[in-house]
Amino acid sequence: MEILNSPWPNPSQPTLSRKLPILELRGTGGSFSVDPDTGLRMYVCGITPYDATHLGHAATYLTFDLINRYHRLIGKSVHFVENITDIDEPLLERARRDFTDWQSLAQKETDLFTEDMSALRTFAPDWFVPATQAMDLVDKAITAMDAHGFVYKLEGDLYFRTSSFLSELPYSVDESIAIFAERGGDPERVGKEHPLDSVLWISNRDDEPGWESSHGYGRPGWHIECAVISLRYLVGPDFIEGDSTRSALIDIQGGGSDLIFPHHFMSAIQVRAMTGQRFARGYVHTGMIGLNGEKMSKSKGNLVFVSKLLAAGVDPMVIRYALLKEHYSKDRMWTDSLLAEAQTDVLRIREALSRNEVAATEETIAQVIGAIGNDLDTSSAINAILDWVNRTESGGVGGSTGQMSRALDSILGLAF
């Protein structure tokens, strides 16, 4: 797979003739906003392309699309990078199960992901970087961490020493070990200095794919991939030197809440080990999407895929609207009734926008801006829109359909 610059066409974004307040985010670990005098550097963890884009993925990427849109509207330059974990155990397992080539599988599912994101009208990352194209960056980073004493070898594999960072764990050590085991870690491996030490480089085994490096023939661990891709494309080719002009190397690290630990924790401490600087000013994590009262997961076989909804004729704006109805940080359920409600709401909004006379729009647009500026409060924004629809249906006048339509598209990405 190739490194892609702007992997799908960006949607148009109407301008707004009003000043927007700075976006305040109540991220994981504390509230923050982006410095109004600088551009936004945002890294969002991408897909592991062993399967199609499900609604959990979509909800996550819509959240960061709102952040992207908002900062574009207030005149900030946005530097947005996303990776593709196109070499990892789940991908190799799926390829073996289906008797297919792992590279072909990764390419097929990545192509489908870009189609889904385009249909949902998300802004594309400036750089969409496969892990398989970052091997030289991983090599360089491991060498730097080794020079600072953070690397040790175990049966040919290289591990990162977490001992200096254990006081910063988001959970107790015992809880962290349990989560680590559930999410790709190997805390019970004999010979490790600490159960939470994470693998940096996996020496080649059997017929698995591998790459040459100064640390032997093999492939990287998961956490180091995101660390180096984010730094190379948001800080620069000399990322090991860091950026002393900034309090943190990037502004936002984002993804689903299942990435808080170990992935984002491990990536952040590995960045500090190689550069001596804090990784991100703030962390934004999205809630999990379930289905009909159950957790949505590949093991349960109950994933709902965006592509299948689109193929069934579901309007992509209905999917986008439905996923924006609740706050991004909230765990929530996808149900047939949620989809039906979203279809009804979207129909009512479209009918309101088709009228010659509509209720006053200035206050509603101000409410939408205020809600999104307050930690992306999409629930309040949608309530304000539906209130406007109610007033319009009740005979309200004095508004502009063009003004409302442009605002909904520009701020929320809802093109009606």
VOGU-3710 file (C-alpha; in Angstrom, 3 decimals, decimal comma):
1> meilnspwpn> 0,000/0,000/0,000  1,114/3,548/-0,707  1,245/6,676/1,420  -1,651/8,817/0,216  -2,000/12,574/0,303  -5,722/13,463/0,669  -6,998/9,931/-0,086  -10,526/10,985/-1,044  -12,034/14,270/-2,307  -12,881/16,735/0,438
11> psqptlsrkl> -16,509/17,875/0,603  -17,294/21,504/-0,013  -17,699/23,592/3,147  -19,730/26,793/2,918  -18,284/29,768/4,746  -20,110/31,431/7,632  -20,271/35,202/7,947  -19,860/35,208/11,707  -17,091/34,821/14,262  -16,936/31,482/16,049
21> pilelrgtgg> -15,624/31,034/19,613  -12,621/28,822/20,260  -13,571/25,151/20,471  -13,407/23,875/24,044  -12,910/20,120/24,405  -13,330/18,126/27,603  -10,926/15,425/26,587  -9,699/12,357/28,417  -7,477/13,669/31,182  -8,781/17,240/31,194
31> sfsvdpdtgl> -10,244/20,142/29,239  -8,262/21,969/26,592  -8,561/24,153/23,511  -6,229/24,705/20,610  -4,103/27,878/20,652  -5,936/30,393/18,438  -2,625/31,720/17,068  -1,397/28,387/15,712  -2,698/25,691/13,423  -4,191/22,411/14,548
41> rmyvcgitpy> -2,020/19,274/14,486  -4,317/16,281/14,849  -3,558/12,569/14,687  -6,357/9,999/14,621  -5,725/6,267/14,775  -6,950/4,628/11,600  -8,392/1,242/10,768  -6,840/-2,195/10,851  -8,210/-3,215/7,434  -9,241/-6,811/8,047
51> dathlghaat> -12,923/-5,902/7,691  -15,206/-3,148/6,459  -16,024/0,156/8,178  -18,513/-0,475/10,975  -20,597/2,105/12,806  -18,107/2,360/15,668  -15,448/3,437/13,178  -17,860/5,861/11,542  -18,846/7,501/14,847  -15,194/8,041/15,702
61> yltfdlinry> -14,229/9,589/12,383  -17,321/11,817/12,340  -16,235/13,231/15,701  -12,849/14,291/14,395  -14,459/15,566/11,229  -16,440/18,003/13,401  -13,210/19,183/15,030  -11,622/19,575/11,608  -14,608/21,498/10,238  -14,806/23,816/13,219
71> hrligksvhf> -11,152/24,805/13,041  -11,362/25,399/9,315  -14,314/27,723/9,950  -12,397/29,800/12,490  -9,545/30,175/10,032  -6,989/27,767/11,452  -4,708/25,706/9,295  -5,444/22,045/9,985  -2,765/19,369/9,707  -4,508/16,021/10,005
81> venitdidep> -2,818/12,620/9,807  -4,347/9,159/9,975  -2,614/5,795/9,773  -3,614/2,418/8,384  -2,516/-0,531/10,527  -1,946/-2,708/7,481  0,312/-5,164/9,284  -1,026/-6,607/12,521  -2,169/-9,924/13,951  -5,929/-9,476/13,284
91> llerarrdft> -5,230/-8,785/9,610  -2,929/-11,787/9,272  -5,444/-14,015/11,086  -8,308/-12,944/8,794  -6,171/-13,487/5,680  -5,242/-17,007/6,855  -8,872/-17,783/7,691  -10,078/-16,670/4,275  -7,134/-18,176/2,345  -6,327/-14,803/0,856
101> dwqslaqket> -3,291/-12,587/0,523  -2,984/-10,204/3,477  -1,930/-7,294/1,275  -4,889/-7,747/-1,073  -7,251/-7,940/1,901  -5,797/-4,754/3,395  -6,080/-2,883/0,105  -9,668/-4,016/-0,506  -10,896/-2,982/2,935  -8,972/0,303/2,860
111> dlftedmsal> -10,549/1,177/-0,489  -13,975/0,433/0,984  -13,175/2,609/4,009  -12,308/5,583/1,808  -15,564/5,135/-0,115  -17,539/5,080/3,136  -15,796/8,184/4,501  -16,404/10,037/1,258  -20,096/9,084/1,300  -20,394/10,376/4,881
121> rtfapdwfvp> -18,803/13,676/3,790  -15,807/13,617/6,090  -12,691/15,624/5,376  -9,800/13,424/4,297  -6,549/13,372/6,259  -3,703/15,301/4,692  -1,664/12,123/4,960  -3,045/8,586/5,091  -0,058/6,449/6,016  0,169/2,628/5,989
131> atqamdlvdk> 2,301/1,138/8,735  4,099/-0,897/6,083  5,526/2,362/4,729  6,937/3,424/8,102  9,594/0,779/8,713  12,513/3,199/8,404  10,795/5,517/10,903  10,297/2,656/13,370  13,958/1,643/12,979  15,093/5,209/13,666
141> aitamdahgf> 12,840/5,551/16,720  13,899/2,266/18,310  17,545/3,231/17,884  16,877/6,543/19,654  15,011/4,873/22,535  17,718/2,250/22,866  20,331/4,977/23,229  18,353/6,278/26,225  18,087/2,845/27,865  14,434/2,122/27,113
151> vyklegdlyf> 14,891/-1,024/24,999  15,791/-4,621/25,855  15,874/-7,866/23,902  13,936/-11,031/24,676  14,394/-14,058/22,417  15,011/-11,851/19,412  12,117/-9,461/20,087  12,655/-5,909/21,336  10,618/-4,554/24,252  10,040/-1,092/25,669
161> rtssflselp> 10,768/-0,564/29,378  7,703/1,006/30,978  9,144/1,146/34,517  9,820/4,910/34,395  6,174/5,617/33,535  4,180/3,253/35,753  3,150/6,062/38,094  1,238/7,621/35,190  -0,957/4,621/34,385  -4,643/5,533/33,936
171> ysvdesiaif> -5,621/2,492/36,031  -4,064/0,471/38,823  -1,239/-1,850/37,802  -3,444/-4,936/38,194  -6,266/-3,378/36,156  -3,778/-2,267/33,512  -2,345/-5,755/33,199  -5,835/-7,224/32,731  -6,714/-4,672/30,036  -3,318/-5,119/28,391
181> aerggdperv> -3,985/-8,846/28,041  -7,418/-8,192/26,476  -6,117/-5,654/23,964  -3,177/-7,259/22,262  -0,580/-7,234/25,045  1,421/-10,183/26,372  1,742/-9,572/30,140  2,314/-13,265/30,915  5,303/-13,731/28,635  8,157/-15,266/30,596
191> gkehpldsvl> 11,335/-13,214/30,706  9,817/-9,738/30,465  11,116/-7,204/32,973  7,566/-6,030/33,698  4,203/-7,421/32,519  3,309/-4,055/30,939  6,414/-3,763/28,788  5,215/-3,504/25,173  6,829/-5,014/22,108  8,637/-2,665/19,725
201> wisnrddepg> 9,985/-5,117/17,167  8,866/-8,712/16,557  11,485/-10,995/15,078  10,270/-12,926/12,062  8,340/-16,145/12,683  7,307/-18,891/10,289  5,838/-17,438/7,096  4,803/-14,051/8,496  5,770/-10,943/6,501  8,888/-9,122/7,636
211> wesshgygrp> 11,211/-6,233/6,863  14,931/-5,706/7,142  16,091/-3,303/9,838  19,107/-2,594/11,974  17,284/-4,555/14,690  16,904/-7,701/12,622  14,339/-9,054/10,182  10,776/-8,709/11,473  7,895/-6,289/11,934  6,977/-3,526/14,386
221> gwhiecavis> 4,675/-3,591/17,388  1,426/-1,655/17,203  2,129/1,329/19,471  5,414/2,393/17,897  3,782/2,577/14,448  1,376/5,333/15,461  4,039/7,160/17,445  6,424/7,508/14,519  3,809/8,148/11,808  2,235/10,977/13,807
231> lrylvgpdfi> 5,592/12,607/14,524  7,014/12,265/11,024  3,991/13,829/9,325  3,031/16,401/11,977  6,454/17,404/13,334  8,801/16,637/10,447  11,533/14,302/9,196  13,786/15,196/12,147  11,089/14,176/14,636  13,586/12,565/17,033
241> egdstrsali> 14,795/16,083/17,855  11,257/17,109/18,810  10,064/20,715/18,618  11,207/22,905/21,479  8,897/25,734/20,393  5,821/23,761/21,501  4,618/22,578/24,899  3,512/19,352/23,225  4,455/17,958/19,841  0,892/17,706/18,529
251> diqgggsdli> -2,432/19,159/19,630  -4,848/16,235/19,533  -4,452/12,469/19,653  -7,755/10,752/19,025  -9,613/7,494/18,612  -12,138/5,246/20,279  -12,228/4,906/24,062  -10,866/1,369/23,729  -7,553/2,987/22,706  -7,045/4,939/25,941
261> fphhfmsaiq> -5,056/2,021/27,287  -2,803/0,500/26,278  -2,457/2,026/22,822  -2,503/5,761/23,444  -0,702/5,475/26,757  2,069/3,379/25,203  2,421/5,591/22,137  2,717/8,691/24,317  5,402/7,322/26,621  7,375/5,982/23,677
271> vramtgqrfa> 7,312/9,463/22,133  8,665/10,905/25,373  11,349/8,236/25,503  12,608/9,117/22,031  12,144/12,929/22,063  11,997/13,962/25,722  8,781/15,886/25,020  5,104/15,497/25,763  3,244/13,940/22,871  -0,207/15,595/22,754
281> rgyvhtgmig> -1,815/18,598/24,422  -5,109/16,778/24,611  -6,730/13,399/24,046  -10,218/12,953/22,625  -11,886/9,553/22,829  -15,220/8,481/21,434  -17,737/6,152/23,064  -18,456/2,637/21,885  -21,390/1,794/19,611  -23,437/-1,282/20,525
291> lngekmsksk> -26,251/-3,057/18,706  -29,659/-3,708/20,259  -28,350/-3,776/23,829  -25,130/-5,717/23,168  -21,527/-4,707/22,600  -20,756/-4,612/18,877  -17,704/-6,752/18,111  -16,241/-9,050/15,496  -16,316/-11,963/17,988  -20,093/-11,594/18,395
301> gnlvfvskll> -20,591/-11,242/14,648  -22,938/-8,300/15,175  -21,049/-5,517/13,434  -23,150/-3,119/11,355  -21,203/-1,958/8,310  -21,605/1,438/6,692  -21,217/-0,036/3,205  -24,063/-2,476/3,773  -26,384/0,278/4,999  -25,514/2,337/1,923
311> aagvdpmvir> -26,041/-0,671/-0,367  -29,472/-1,155/1,240  -30,376/2,377/0,179  -29,920/4,202/3,483  -29,164/7,879/2,869  -25,598/8,632/4,083  -26,885/11,842/5,674  -29,305/9,748/7,741  -26,379/7,639/8,990  -24,367/10,762/9,787
321> yallkehysk> -27,330/12,381/11,555  -28,099/9,256/13,594  -24,488/8,983/14,797  -24,465/12,664/15,790  -27,647/12,487/17,879  -25,748/11,609/21,068  -22,590/13,126/22,521  -19,417/11,667/21,024  -18,043/10,474/24,371  -21,153/8,480/25,295
331> drmwtdslla> -21,413/4,711/24,836  -24,627/4,172/22,895  -26,690/1,694/20,961  -27,586/1,435/17,302  -31,136/0,147/16,845  -33,726/-0,058/14,106  -35,751/2,550/15,982  -32,778/4,960/16,044  -32,416/4,598/12,275  -36,158/5,093/11,758
341> eaqtdvlrir> -36,175/8,211/13,975  -33,202/9,615/12,060  -34,972/9,013/8,746  -38,063/10,811/10,037  -36,043/13,735/11,405  -34,052/14,148/8,188  -37,263/14,101/6,135  -38,779/16,810/8,346  -35,640/18,957/8,118  -35,562/18,625/4,331
351> ealsrnevaa> -39,250/19,519/4,084  -38,703/22,562/6,292  -35,777/23,670/4,123  -37,970/23,367/1,007  -40,535/25,926/2,260  -40,740/29,483/1,040  -41,256/30,761/4,579  -39,434/29,387/7,628  -39,020/30,343/11,266  -36,219/32,708/12,268
361> teetiaqvig> -32,830/31,092/11,729  -30,255/33,446/13,318  -30,833/32,288/16,894  -30,913/28,610/15,910  -27,595/28,873/14,055  -26,079/30,640/17,059  -27,328/27,806/19,287  -25,792/25,192/16,971  -22,445/27,007/16,960  -22,524/27,389/20,735
371> aigndldtss> -23,312/23,710/21,220  -20,545/22,464/18,921  -18,065/24,941/20,417  -18,871/23,432/23,816  -17,190/20,029/23,506  -19,010/19,058/20,311  -22,428/18,910/21,968  -24,214/17,479/18,938  -27,223/16,420/20,987  -28,008/20,032/21,923
381> ainaildwvn> -27,290/21,173/18,373  -29,797/18,692/16,957  -32,389/19,660/19,568  -32,019/23,280/18,433  -32,501/22,241/14,810  -35,627/20,211/15,612  -37,026/23,112/17,624  -36,585/25,292/14,514  -38,375/22,635/12,438  -41,273/22,614/14,951
391> rtesggvggs> -41,555/26,399/14,803  -41,444/26,332/11,013  -44,138/23,659/10,844  -46,241/25,818/13,203  -46,119/28,732/10,765  -43,041/30,594/11,960  -41,544/33,139/9,577  -38,565/35,473/9,354  -35,804/33,000/8,565  -33,637/32,066/5,601
401> tgqmsralds> -33,539/28,500/4,264  -30,269/29,225/2,492  -28,686/30,491/5,688  -29,843/27,432/7,636  -28,839/24,966/4,936  -25,336/26,438/4,657  -24,878/26,404/8,429  -25,908/22,749/8,825  -23,571/21,739/6,017  -20,661/23,863/7,177
411> ilglaf> -20,767/23,066/10,907  -22,221/19,548/11,020  -21,481/18,229/7,541  -25,188/17,574/7,003  -25,963/18,375/3,381  -29,731/18,563/2,968
//
